[in-house]
Amino acid sequence: MKKIFLVSFWLLVVVYAFAGRVDTVYIYSKALKKETRLVIITPSGLKEKTDHLPVVYLLHGYSGNYSSWLHDAPQLIAKSDELNMILVCPDGGYSSWYFDSPIDSTFRYETYITTELIPYIDQKYLTIPDRKFRAITGLSMGGHGAFYLAFRHKDLFGSAGSISGGVDIRPFPKSWQLDKVLGNQEEHKENWEKNTVINLADQLKNGEQKITFDCGTADFFLVVNRNLHQKLLDKNIDHDYAERPGQHNKGYWGNSIDYQLLFFKKYFTEK
């Protein structure tokens, strides 16, 4: 059963009275075997529009949930209107990393997003159901998840980004409950090697996707982002990469997402 409720973000409504609409949607996921929630932001007057719109999926970080992006970047409501795009914020669980876990059958977030969520959004909202008009990005765990899903599903995503992303999880075997998703690194090394973004970059070919990522200069993920940047340079994969002053916090994420949405807007509109 699917249920849709309008979210009452009272402060946001006051600030962005003429901006887009925010819905919270409850859907049952067969992959996750539970009901899951997501936030969908649509431009104002979307029902009156004749043209369908591009979509950007925004993935939250570790310990976050479907509402985290609106708390970290409340301007997203206005950005949906300004850039004329639909924004979708799914719930990725406390520490899913957006994998299909090889050791826990209840962690099938890759399957959920790629085979359940995207078809649902394309069916229920005025989207353009084509990879050319679908992008994905995220912060921290969600930055890893965005690249993970995009690199593994090039047929679904034409563009991908990452903000402060954990794009190489191998240096952090004891952190963020990763062992609960992949198993102990010493005993399940192959799981870690197969499911870290920096290794998935070996599958990329230049021009397949529009790629952008950035990281704060005081972020503990800075080194792994620099390593991914260098790997893409070595492979001659065109991409945008930036480092800006900032730490691993919502102040940085709330600023960075504005740049990435502009990047996606340019991609959606280019011939």
ChimeraX commands (.cxc) that place a marker at each C-alpha (Angstrom):
marker #1 position 0.00,0.00,0.00 radius 0.5
marker #1 position 1.26,3.47,-0.88 radius 0.5
marker #1 position 0.30,6.58,1.04 radius 0.5
marker #1 position 1.19,10.23,0.36 radius 0.5
marker #1 position 1.17,12.99,2.97 radius 0.5
marker #1 position 2.06,16.64,2.62 radius 0.5
marker #1 position 4.86,17.54,5.02 radius 0.5
marker #1 position 4.32,20.56,7.23 radius 0.5
marker #1 position 7.68,22.27,7.54 radius 0.5
marker #1 position 6.18,25.39,9.07 radius 0.5
marker #1 position 9.33,27.46,9.24 radius 0.5
marker #1 position 10.21,26.52,5.69 radius 0.5
marker #1 position 6.74,27.36,4.48 radius 0.5
marker #1 position 7.08,30.83,5.95 radius 0.5
marker #1 position 10.49,31.40,4.40 radius 0.5
marker #1 position 9.70,29.83,1.05 radius 0.5
marker #1 position 6.00,30.61,0.77 radius 0.5
marker #1 position 6.18,30.81,-3.01 radius 0.5
marker #1 position 8.63,27.97,-3.55 radius 0.5
marker #1 position 8.06,24.32,-4.33 radius 0.5
marker #1 position 5.92,21.72,-2.66 radius 0.5
marker #1 position 7.27,19.15,-0.18 radius 0.5
marker #1 position 5.67,15.72,0.13 radius 0.5
marker #1 position 6.57,12.86,2.42 radius 0.5
marker #1 position 5.77,9.55,0.75 radius 0.5
marker #1 position 5.43,6.16,2.46 radius 0.5
marker #1 position 5.95,3.12,0.23 radius 0.5
marker #1 position 6.36,-0.54,1.04 radius 0.5
marker #1 position 9.61,-1.99,-0.28 radius 0.5
marker #1 position 9.73,-5.67,-1.15 radius 0.5
marker #1 position 13.52,-5.48,-1.31 radius 0.5
marker #1 position 13.78,-4.10,2.23 radius 0.5
marker #1 position 10.73,-5.97,3.50 radius 0.5
marker #1 position 9.44,-2.86,5.24 radius 0.5
marker #1 position 7.72,0.47,4.74 radius 0.5
marker #1 position 10.13,3.24,3.90 radius 0.5
marker #1 position 9.79,7.01,3.60 radius 0.5
marker #1 position 11.11,9.66,1.28 radius 0.5
marker #1 position 10.77,13.39,0.68 radius 0.5
marker #1 position 9.87,14.66,-2.77 radius 0.5
marker #1 position 10.26,18.35,-3.63 radius 0.5
marker #1 position 8.45,19.59,-6.72 radius 0.5
marker #1 position 8.34,23.07,-8.25 radius 0.5
marker #1 position 5.28,25.16,-7.56 radius 0.5
marker #1 position 2.56,24.82,-10.16 radius 0.5
marker #1 position 3.96,21.51,-11.39 radius 0.5
marker #1 position 0.47,20.09,-11.96 radius 0.5
marker #1 position -0.18,22.88,-14.44 radius 0.5
marker #1 position 3.01,22.23,-16.37 radius 0.5
marker #1 position 2.78,20.41,-19.66 radius 0.5
marker #1 position 6.46,19.54,-19.82 radius 0.5
marker #1 position 7.84,16.77,-17.64 radius 0.5
marker #1 position 10.90,17.58,-15.54 radius 0.5
marker #1 position 14.33,16.14,-14.77 radius 0.5
marker #1 position 14.99,14.53,-11.39 radius 0.5
marker #1 position 17.90,14.68,-8.95 radius 0.5
marker #1 position 18.13,12.03,-6.24 radius 0.5
marker #1 position 19.75,13.23,-2.99 radius 0.5
marker #1 position 21.20,10.61,-0.64 radius 0.5
marker #1 position 21.76,11.38,3.05 radius 0.5
marker #1 position 24.74,10.47,5.18 radius 0.5
marker #1 position 25.43,8.01,7.99 radius 0.5
marker #1 position 22.83,8.11,10.80 radius 0.5
marker #1 position 20.62,10.42,8.73 radius 0.5
marker #1 position 17.23,9.80,7.18 radius 0.5
marker #1 position 14.89,10.94,4.42 radius 0.5
marker #1 position 14.43,14.38,6.02 radius 0.5
marker #1 position 18.12,15.15,6.59 radius 0.5
marker #1 position 18.69,17.03,3.35 radius 0.5
marker #1 position 15.97,19.56,4.12 radius 0.5
marker #1 position 17.49,20.21,7.53 radius 0.5
marker #1 position 20.99,20.59,6.08 radius 0.5
marker #1 position 19.90,22.63,3.04 radius 0.5
marker #1 position 16.43,24.18,3.48 radius 0.5
marker #1 position 16.98,26.24,0.34 radius 0.5
marker #1 position 16.30,23.07,-1.67 radius 0.5
marker #1 position 12.62,24.00,-1.72 radius 0.5
marker #1 position 13.41,27.25,-3.51 radius 0.5
marker #1 position 16.05,25.57,-5.68 radius 0.5
marker #1 position 13.48,23.13,-7.04 radius 0.5
marker #1 position 11.47,26.12,-8.25 radius 0.5
marker #1 position 14.45,28.15,-9.45 radius 0.5
marker #1 position 16.02,25.31,-11.44 radius 0.5
marker #1 position 12.74,23.66,-12.46 radius 0.5
marker #1 position 13.62,20.16,-11.32 radius 0.5
marker #1 position 12.21,17.48,-9.03 radius 0.5
marker #1 position 14.31,16.55,-5.98 radius 0.5
marker #1 position 13.92,13.13,-4.34 radius 0.5
marker #1 position 15.36,12.33,-0.90 radius 0.5
marker #1 position 15.03,8.62,-0.04 radius 0.5
marker #1 position 15.73,7.00,3.30 radius 0.5
marker #1 position 18.96,5.03,3.16 radius 0.5
marker #1 position 18.82,3.64,6.67 radius 0.5
marker #1 position 21.17,4.36,9.53 radius 0.5
marker #1 position 24.21,2.76,7.92 radius 0.5
marker #1 position 23.29,1.09,4.63 radius 0.5
marker #1 position 25.96,2.69,2.44 radius 0.5
marker #1 position 23.40,2.01,-0.32 radius 0.5
marker #1 position 24.69,-1.52,-0.97 radius 0.5
marker #1 position 22.91,-4.77,-1.34 radius 0.5
marker #1 position 24.69,-6.29,1.62 radius 0.5
marker #1 position 26.31,-9.64,0.87 radius 0.5
marker #1 position 25.83,-10.72,4.50 radius 0.5
marker #1 position 22.45,-9.25,5.54 radius 0.5
marker #1 position 19.41,-9.78,3.32 radius 0.5
marker #1 position 17.54,-6.89,4.97 radius 0.5
marker #1 position 20.07,-4.40,3.53 radius 0.5
marker #1 position 19.11,-4.28,-0.15 radius 0.5
marker #1 position 19.19,-0.54,-0.74 radius 0.5
marker #1 position 20.72,-0.80,-4.20 radius 0.5
marker #1 position 17.79,-2.97,-5.32 radius 0.5
marker #1 position 15.29,-0.71,-3.57 radius 0.5
marker #1 position 16.46,2.49,-5.26 radius 0.5
marker #1 position 17.15,1.11,-8.73 radius 0.5
marker #1 position 14.18,-1.27,-9.17 radius 0.5
marker #1 position 11.47,0.10,-6.88 radius 0.5
marker #1 position 11.99,3.76,-6.10 radius 0.5
marker #1 position 12.90,5.10,-9.54 radius 0.5
marker #1 position 9.98,3.36,-11.30 radius 0.5
marker #1 position 7.64,4.63,-8.57 radius 0.5
marker #1 position 8.79,8.24,-8.99 radius 0.5
marker #1 position 8.55,8.03,-12.79 radius 0.5
marker #1 position 5.03,6.64,-12.52 radius 0.5
marker #1 position 3.64,9.04,-9.93 radius 0.5
marker #1 position 5.39,12.31,-10.84 radius 0.5
marker #1 position 5.87,14.37,-13.99 radius 0.5
marker #1 position 9.41,13.19,-14.67 radius 0.5
marker #1 position 11.31,12.58,-17.88 radius 0.5
marker #1 position 11.99,8.82,-17.51 radius 0.5
marker #1 position 15.36,8.84,-19.24 radius 0.5
marker #1 position 18.93,8.67,-17.90 radius 0.5
marker #1 position 19.71,11.96,-19.67 radius 0.5
marker #1 position 17.32,13.68,-17.27 radius 0.5
marker #1 position 18.17,11.76,-14.10 radius 0.5
marker #1 position 21.06,12.58,-11.75 radius 0.5
marker #1 position 22.12,11.45,-8.30 radius 0.5
marker #1 position 24.31,12.92,-5.57 radius 0.5
marker #1 position 24.72,12.67,-1.83 radius 0.5
marker #1 position 26.79,13.62,1.18 radius 0.5
marker #1 position 29.26,11.48,3.12 radius 0.5
marker #1 position 27.80,7.94,3.11 radius 0.5
marker #1 position 25.37,9.26,0.51 radius 0.5
marker #1 position 28.24,10.57,-1.60 radius 0.5
marker #1 position 29.63,7.07,-1.71 radius 0.5
marker #1 position 26.13,5.75,-2.43 radius 0.5
marker #1 position 25.53,8.15,-5.30 radius 0.5
marker #1 position 28.70,7.17,-7.13 radius 0.5
marker #1 position 28.20,3.51,-6.23 radius 0.5
marker #1 position 24.72,3.43,-7.76 radius 0.5
marker #1 position 25.59,5.62,-10.74 radius 0.5
marker #1 position 28.74,3.72,-11.70 radius 0.5
marker #1 position 26.93,0.39,-11.43 radius 0.5
marker #1 position 23.80,1.58,-13.22 radius 0.5
marker #1 position 24.89,3.78,-16.09 radius 0.5
marker #1 position 21.61,2.98,-17.83 radius 0.5
marker #1 position 19.74,4.83,-15.07 radius 0.5
marker #1 position 21.91,7.87,-14.31 radius 0.5
marker #1 position 23.43,10.21,-16.84 radius 0.5
marker #1 position 25.13,12.36,-14.21 radius 0.5
marker #1 position 26.41,11.82,-10.69 radius 0.5
marker #1 position 27.95,13.78,-7.85 radius 0.5
marker #1 position 29.39,13.32,-4.41 radius 0.5
marker #1 position 29.81,15.79,-1.54 radius 0.5
marker #1 position 32.33,14.94,1.18 radius 0.5
marker #1 position 31.92,11.35,0.05 radius 0.5
marker #1 position 33.48,8.27,1.57 radius 0.5
marker #1 position 34.62,7.23,-1.90 radius 0.5
marker #1 position 37.09,4.66,-0.55 radius 0.5
marker #1 position 35.78,2.78,2.48 radius 0.5
marker #1 position 38.77,0.47,2.92 radius 0.5
marker #1 position 40.79,2.82,5.18 radius 0.5
marker #1 position 37.92,2.80,7.71 radius 0.5
marker #1 position 37.29,-0.86,8.64 radius 0.5
marker #1 position 36.11,-0.07,12.17 radius 0.5
marker #1 position 33.96,2.96,11.38 radius 0.5
marker #1 position 30.25,3.63,10.69 radius 0.5
marker #1 position 29.19,0.00,11.21 radius 0.5
marker #1 position 30.54,-0.93,7.79 radius 0.5
marker #1 position 31.41,-4.39,9.08 radius 0.5
marker #1 position 27.70,-5.02,9.67 radius 0.5
marker #1 position 27.04,-4.44,5.98 radius 0.5
marker #1 position 30.12,-6.05,4.44 radius 0.5
marker #1 position 31.52,-8.29,7.16 radius 0.5
marker #1 position 34.84,-8.03,8.94 radius 0.5
marker #1 position 37.41,-6.65,6.50 radius 0.5
marker #1 position 40.06,-9.27,7.34 radius 0.5
marker #1 position 37.65,-12.15,6.76 radius 0.5
marker #1 position 35.64,-10.63,3.89 radius 0.5
marker #1 position 38.22,-8.61,1.99 radius 0.5
marker #1 position 36.57,-9.30,-1.36 radius 0.5
marker #1 position 33.34,-7.65,-0.19 radius 0.5
marker #1 position 35.24,-4.49,0.63 radius 0.5
marker #1 position 37.16,-4.47,-2.64 radius 0.5
marker #1 position 34.06,-5.01,-4.79 radius 0.5
marker #1 position 31.96,-2.38,-3.04 radius 0.5
marker #1 position 34.28,0.60,-2.73 radius 0.5
marker #1 position 33.72,3.41,-5.23 radius 0.5
marker #1 position 37.36,3.99,-6.08 radius 0.5
marker #1 position 37.57,0.44,-7.48 radius 0.5
marker #1 position 34.28,0.80,-9.36 radius 0.5
marker #1 position 35.89,3.72,-11.19 radius 0.5
marker #1 position 37.87,1.11,-13.15 radius 0.5
marker #1 position 34.65,0.36,-15.03 radius 0.5
marker #1 position 34.22,3.92,-16.29 radius 0.5
marker #1 position 34.79,5.10,-19.83 radius 0.5
marker #1 position 35.23,8.73,-20.69 radius 0.5
marker #1 position 32.05,10.51,-21.67 radius 0.5
marker #1 position 29.63,7.92,-20.28 radius 0.5
marker #1 position 28.50,10.16,-17.42 radius 0.5
marker #1 position 28.87,13.74,-16.24 radius 0.5
marker #1 position 30.72,13.53,-12.92 radius 0.5
marker #1 position 31.24,16.13,-10.20 radius 0.5
marker #1 position 32.53,15.85,-6.64 radius 0.5
marker #1 position 34.07,18.00,-3.96 radius 0.5
marker #1 position 35.36,17.88,-0.43 radius 0.5
marker #1 position 36.29,20.31,2.33 radius 0.5
marker #1 position 39.96,20.93,2.99 radius 0.5
marker #1 position 39.50,20.07,6.67 radius 0.5
marker #1 position 37.45,16.92,5.98 radius 0.5
marker #1 position 38.67,13.47,7.06 radius 0.5
marker #1 position 37.58,12.18,3.63 radius 0.5
marker #1 position 39.82,14.63,1.78 radius 0.5
marker #1 position 42.59,12.10,1.05 radius 0.5
marker #1 position 40.26,9.49,-0.46 radius 0.5
marker #1 position 38.60,12.16,-2.62 radius 0.5
marker #1 position 41.99,13.33,-3.85 radius 0.5
marker #1 position 42.88,9.73,-4.64 radius 0.5
marker #1 position 39.71,9.27,-6.70 radius 0.5
marker #1 position 40.37,12.54,-8.51 radius 0.5
marker #1 position 43.88,11.36,-9.39 radius 0.5
marker #1 position 42.60,7.99,-10.54 radius 0.5
marker #1 position 40.11,9.63,-12.89 radius 0.5
marker #1 position 42.87,11.88,-14.23 radius 0.5
marker #1 position 45.08,8.84,-14.84 radius 0.5
marker #1 position 42.21,7.14,-16.70 radius 0.5
marker #1 position 41.46,10.31,-18.70 radius 0.5
marker #1 position 37.92,10.45,-17.35 radius 0.5
marker #1 position 36.53,13.97,-17.65 radius 0.5
marker #1 position 35.10,15.23,-14.38 radius 0.5
marker #1 position 34.70,18.28,-12.17 radius 0.5
marker #1 position 36.54,18.20,-8.85 radius 0.5
marker #1 position 36.81,20.93,-6.23 radius 0.5
marker #1 position 38.22,21.46,-2.77 radius 0.5
marker #1 position 36.82,24.29,-0.69 radius 0.5
marker #1 position 37.47,25.47,2.86 radius 0.5
marker #1 position 35.24,23.50,5.16 radius 0.5
marker #1 position 34.75,20.52,7.41 radius 0.5
marker #1 position 32.54,17.45,7.41 radius 0.5
marker #1 position 29.38,19.27,8.47 radius 0.5
marker #1 position 26.09,20.68,7.25 radius 0.5
marker #1 position 27.56,24.12,6.71 radius 0.5
marker #1 position 29.75,22.69,3.97 radius 0.5
marker #1 position 27.05,20.40,2.53 radius 0.5
marker #1 position 24.43,23.13,2.44 radius 0.5
marker #1 position 26.78,25.31,0.41 radius 0.5
marker #1 position 28.07,22.60,-1.90 radius 0.5
marker #1 position 24.69,21.32,-3.03 radius 0.5
marker #1 position 23.94,24.65,-4.72 radius 0.5
marker #1 position 26.96,24.20,-6.98 radius 0.5
marker #1 position 26.06,20.63,-7.79 radius 0.5
marker #1 position 22.47,21.42,-8.68 radius 0.5
marker #1 position 23.74,24.05,-11.12 radius 0.5
marker #1 position 26.06,21.42,-12.59 radius 0.5
marker #1 position 23.11,19.07,-13.10 radius 0.5
marker #1 position 20.97,21.87,-14.54 radius 0.5
marker #1 position 23.62,22.54,-17.16 radius 0.5
marker #1 position 23.80,18.84,-17.98 radius 0.5
marker #1 position 20.01,18.56,-18.32 radius 0.5
marker #1 position 19.80,21.51,-20.70 radius 0.5
marker #1 position 22.84,20.92,-22.88 radius 0.5
marker #1 position 22.31,19.52,-26.38 radius 0.5
marker link #1:1,2 radius 0.2
marker link #1:2,3 radius 0.2
marker link #1:3,4 radius 0.2
marker link #1:4,5 radius 0.2
marker link #1:5,6 radius 0.2
marker link #1:6,7 radius 0.2
marker link #1:7,8 radius 0.2
marker link #1:8,9 radius 0.2
marker link #1:9,10 radius 0.2
marker link #1:10,11 radius 0.2
marker link #1:11,12 radius 0.2
marker link #1:12,13 radius 0.2
marker link #1:13,14 radius 0.2
marker link #1:14,15 radius 0.2
marker link #1:15,16 radius 0.2
marker link #1:16,17 radius 0.2
marker link #1:17,18 radius 0.2
marker link #1:18,19 radius 0.2
marker link #1:19,20 radius 0.2
marker link #1:20,21 radius 0.2
marker link #1:21,22 radius 0.2
marker link #1:22,23 radius 0.2
marker link #1:23,24 radius 0.2
marker link #1:24,25 radius 0.2
marker link #1:25,26 radius 0.2
marker link #1:26,27 radius 0.2
marker link #1:27,28 radius 0.2
marker link #1:28,29 radius 0.2
marker link #1:29,30 radius 0.2
marker link #1:30,31 radius 0.2
marker link #1:31,32 radius 0.2
marker link #1:32,33 radius 0.2
marker link #1:33,34 radius 0.2
marker link #1:34,35 radius 0.2
marker link #1:35,36 radius 0.2
marker link #1:36,37 radius 0.2
marker link #1:37,38 radius 0.2
marker link #1:38,39 radius 0.2
marker link #1:39,40 radius 0.2
marker link #1:40,41 radius 0.2
marker link #1:41,42 radius 0.2
marker link #1:42,43 radius 0.2
marker link #1:43,44 radius 0.2
marker link #1:44,45 radius 0.2
marker link #1:45,46 radius 0.2
marker link #1:46,47 radius 0.2
marker link #1:47,48 radius 0.2
marker link #1:48,49 radius 0.2
marker link #1:49,50 radius 0.2
marker link #1:50,51 radius 0.2
marker link #1:51,52 radius 0.2
marker link #1:52,53 radius 0.2
marker link #1:53,54 radius 0.2
marker link #1:54,55 radius 0.2
marker link #1:55,56 radius 0.2
marker link #1:56,57 radius 0.2
marker link #1:57,58 radius 0.2
marker link #1:58,59 radius 0.2
marker link #1:59,60 radius 0.2
marker link #1:60,61 radius 0.2
marker link #1:61,62 radius 0.2
marker link #1:62,63 radius 0.2
marker link #1:63,64 radius 0.2
marker link #1:64,65 radius 0.2
marker link #1:65,66 radius 0.2
marker link #1:66,67 radius 0.2
marker link #1:67,68 radius 0.2
marker link #1:68,69 radius 0.2
marker link #1:69,70 radius 0.2
marker link #1:70,71 radius 0.2
marker link #1:71,72 radius 0.2
marker link #1:72,73 radius 0.2
marker link #1:73,74 radius 0.2
marker link #1:74,75 radius 0.2
marker link #1:75,76 radius 0.2
marker link #1:76,77 radius 0.2
marker link #1:77,78 radius 0.2
marker link #1:78,79 radius 0.2
marker link #1:79,80 radius 0.2
marker link #1:80,81 radius 0.2
marker link #1:81,82 radius 0.2
marker link #1:82,83 radius 0.2
marker link #1:83,84 radius 0.2
marker link #1:84,85 radius 0.2
marker link #1:85,86 radius 0.2
marker link #1:86,87 radius 0.2
marker link #1:87,88 radius 0.2
marker link #1:88,89 radius 0.2
marker link #1:89,90 radius 0.2
marker link #1:90,91 radius 0.2
marker link #1:91,92 radius 0.2
marker link #1:92,93 radius 0.2
marker link #1:93,94 radius 0.2
marker link #1:94,95 radius 0.2
marker link #1:95,96 radius 0.2
marker link #1:96,97 radius 0.2
marker link #1:97,98 radius 0.2
marker link #1:98,99 radius 0.2
marker link #1:99,100 radius 0.2
marker link #1:100,101 radius 0.2
marker link #1:101,102 radius 0.2
marker link #1:102,103 radius 0.2
marker link #1:103,104 radius 0.2
marker link #1:104,105 radius 0.2
marker link #1:105,106 radius 0.2
marker link #1:106,107 radius 0.2
marker link #1:107,108 radius 0.2
marker link #1:108,109 radius 0.2
marker link #1:109,110 radius 0.2
marker link #1:110,111 radius 0.2
marker link #1:111,112 radius 0.2
marker link #1:112,113 radius 0.2
marker link #1:113,114 radius 0.2
marker link #1:114,115 radius 0.2
marker link #1:115,116 radius 0.2
marker link #1:116,117 radius 0.2
marker link #1:117,118 radius 0.2
marker link #1:118,119 radius 0.2
marker link #1:119,120 radius 0.2
marker link #1:120,121 radius 0.2
marker link #1:121,122 radius 0.2
marker link #1:122,123 radius 0.2
marker link #1:123,124 radius 0.2
marker link #1:124,125 radius 0.2
marker link #1:125,126 radius 0.2
marker link #1:126,127 radius 0.2
marker link #1:127,128 radius 0.2
marker link #1:128,129 radius 0.2
marker link #1:129,130 radius 0.2
marker link #1:130,131 radius 0.2
marker link #1:131,132 radius 0.2
marker link #1:132,133 radius 0.2
marker link #1:133,134 radius 0.2
marker link #1:134,135 radius 0.2
marker link #1:135,136 radius 0.2
marker link #1:136,137 radius 0.2
marker link #1:137,138 radius 0.2
marker link #1:138,139 radius 0.2
marker link #1:139,140 radius 0.2
marker link #1:140,141 radius 0.2
marker link #1:141,142 radius 0.2
marker link #1:142,143 radius 0.2
marker link #1:143,144 radius 0.2
marker link #1:144,145 radius 0.2
marker link #1:145,146 radius 0.2
marker link #1:146,147 radius 0.2
marker link #1:147,148 radius 0.2
marker link #1:148,149 radius 0.2
marker link #1:149,150 radius 0.2
marker link #1:150,151 radius 0.2
marker link #1:151,152 radius 0.2
marker link #1:152,153 radius 0.2
marker link #1:153,154 radius 0.2
marker link #1:154,155 radius 0.2
marker link #1:155,156 radius 0.2
marker link #1:156,157 radius 0.2
marker link #1:157,158 radius 0.2
marker link #1:158,159 radius 0.2
marker link #1:159,160 radius 0.2
marker link #1:160,161 radius 0.2
marker link #1:161,162 radius 0.2
marker link #1:162,163 radius 0.2
marker link #1:163,164 radius 0.2
marker link #1:164,165 radius 0.2
marker link #1:165,166 radius 0.2
marker link #1:166,167 radius 0.2
marker link #1:167,168 radius 0.2
marker link #1:168,169 radius 0.2
marker link #1:169,170 radius 0.2
marker link #1:170,171 radius 0.2
marker link #1:171,172 radius 0.2
marker link #1:172,173 radius 0.2
marker link #1:173,174 radius 0.2
marker link #1:174,175 radius 0.2
marker link #1:175,176 radius 0.2
marker link #1:176,177 radius 0.2
marker link #1:177,178 radius 0.2
marker link #1:178,179 radius 0.2
marker link #1:179,180 radius 0.2
marker link #1:180,181 radius 0.2
marker link #1:181,182 radius 0.2
marker link #1:182,183 radius 0.2
marker link #1:183,184 radius 0.2
marker link #1:184,185 radius 0.2
marker link #1:185,186 radius 0.2
marker link #1:186,187 radius 0.2
marker link #1:187,188 radius 0.2
marker link #1:188,189 radius 0.2
marker link #1:189,190 radius 0.2
marker link #1:190,191 radius 0.2
marker link #1:191,192 radius 0.2
marker link #1:192,193 radius 0.2
marker link #1:193,194 radius 0.2
marker link #1:194,195 radius 0.2
marker link #1:195,196 radius 0.2
marker link #1:196,197 radius 0.2
marker link #1:197,198 radius 0.2
marker link #1:198,199 radius 0.2
marker link #1:199,200 radius 0.2
marker link #1:200,201 radius 0.2
marker link #1:201,202 radius 0.2
marker link #1:202,203 radius 0.2
marker link #1:203,204 radius 0.2
marker link #1:204,205 radius 0.2
marker link #1:205,206 radius 0.2
marker link #1:206,207 radius 0.2
marker link #1:207,208 radius 0.2
marker link #1:208,209 radius 0.2
marker link #1:209,210 radius 0.2
marker link #1:210,211 radius 0.2
marker link #1:211,212 radius 0.2
marker link #1:212,213 radius 0.2
marker link #1:213,214 radius 0.2
marker link #1:214,215 radius 0.2
marker link #1:215,216 radius 0.2
marker link #1:216,217 radius 0.2
marker link #1:217,218 radius 0.2
marker link #1:218,219 radius 0.2
marker link #1:219,220 radius 0.2
marker link #1:220,221 radius 0.2
marker link #1:221,222 radius 0.2
marker link #1:222,223 radius 0.2
marker link #1:223,224 radius 0.2
marker link #1:224,225 radius 0.2
marker link #1:225,226 radius 0.2
marker link #1:226,227 radius 0.2
marker link #1:227,228 radius 0.2
marker link #1:228,229 radius 0.2
marker link #1:229,230 radius 0.2
marker link #1:230,231 radius 0.2
marker link #1:231,232 radius 0.2
marker link #1:232,233 radius 0.2
marker link #1:233,234 radius 0.2
marker link #1:234,235 radius 0.2
marker link #1:235,236 radius 0.2
marker link #1:236,237 radius 0.2
marker link #1:237,238 radius 0.2
marker link #1:238,239 radius 0.2
marker link #1:239,240 radius 0.2
marker link #1:240,241 radius 0.2
marker link #1:241,242 radius 0.2
marker link #1:242,243 radius 0.2
marker link #1:243,244 radius 0.2
marker link #1:244,245 radius 0.2
marker link #1:245,246 radius 0.2
marker link #1:246,247 radius 0.2
marker link #1:247,248 radius 0.2
marker link #1:248,249 radius 0.2
marker link #1:249,250 radius 0.2
marker link #1:250,251 radius 0.2
marker link #1:251,252 radius 0.2
marker link #1:252,253 radius 0.2
marker link #1:253,254 radius 0.2
marker link #1:254,255 radius 0.2
marker link #1:255,256 radius 0.2
marker link #1:256,257 radius 0.2
marker link #1:257,258 radius 0.2
marker link #1:258,259 radius 0.2
marker link #1:259,260 radius 0.2
marker link #1:260,261 radius 0.2
marker link #1:261,262 radius 0.2
marker link #1:262,263 radius 0.2
marker link #1:263,264 radius 0.2
marker link #1:264,265 radius 0.2
marker link #1:265,266 radius 0.2
marker link #1:266,267 radius 0.2
marker link #1:267,268 radius 0.2
marker link #1:268,269 radius 0.2
marker link #1:269,270 radius 0.2
marker link #1:270,271 radius 0.2
view
